Amino acid sequence: MLVLLLAGALADPVQSGPMVLYTDVLSGPNVGGENNNGAYLSVFGKNFGSPSGLGKVTKVFIGGAEVASYRYLGP
């Protein structure tokens, strides 16, 4: 079971929290793949904060563990 938690600071306190609109994987291996880090996970949504904060201010956790790396592919 995949549990996705998003932690991030919001620039505007009136703005609603992060919202996941789509993710492309429900489960996948956590070993193998690039650098033996398991399956890629794509998360699409809004209110995640600035792309420059990805992995610093905005982080993704799966089952309590932070993902191995972040890649921003644009809007």
N, C-alpha and C positions, 0 to 999 in steps of 0.2 A: 504494500500500500504506500502510495506517495503522499506525503504531507508536505505542503509547500507553505513556508512562512516567509513573509517579506518584512524586513525591517528597514526603515528609511526615514530620514528627516524631511519634513515638508517645508518649502520656502514660505508658503502662505498658510497661516493657521486656519483660515476660513475654508480652504480647499479640503475636500474629502480625502480620506486615506487612500493608499494604493489599492487598485482594483485589477485583478487578473481577468482579462477578457478571453484568453485562449492560451492553452499550453499544449504542446504536441506529443507529450508522452505521459502515460498513466503509470507505467512501471518500466524499468530497464535495468540492465546490469550495472553494478557499481565498480566493476573491474573490467579490464580490456579497453579497447578503444584508444584514442590518442593519449599518450603518456600514462596508460593504464588507469585513466580516471573514469572509466565507465561511459555510459550513454550521454549524448548531448541532450540538453533540455532547453527548449525555446519557450520563453514566457512573453506574451504580448498583453499589454494593458495600458493603464494610464495612472498618472499621479505617482510615478516612481521616483520623481526628482530629476535632477540634471544628469545627462549622460556622463558628464565628467565625474560624478560622484559614484558611478557604478563600481561596486566592490569596495568602496571606501565609506560612503554615507548610506547608500542603498545596497543591501546585501540579501542574498537568497539562501535560505536554510531548508534542508530536506531532512525530515526526521531528527531535527535538532543539530545536524551537522552542516556547516557552511559548504557550498559548492566549491570545487577545486579552482575554477577560474571563471572569468567573465569575458564576454565578447559582446560588444554593441554593434549591431548591424544597421542601425538607422531606423527612421520612422516607417 
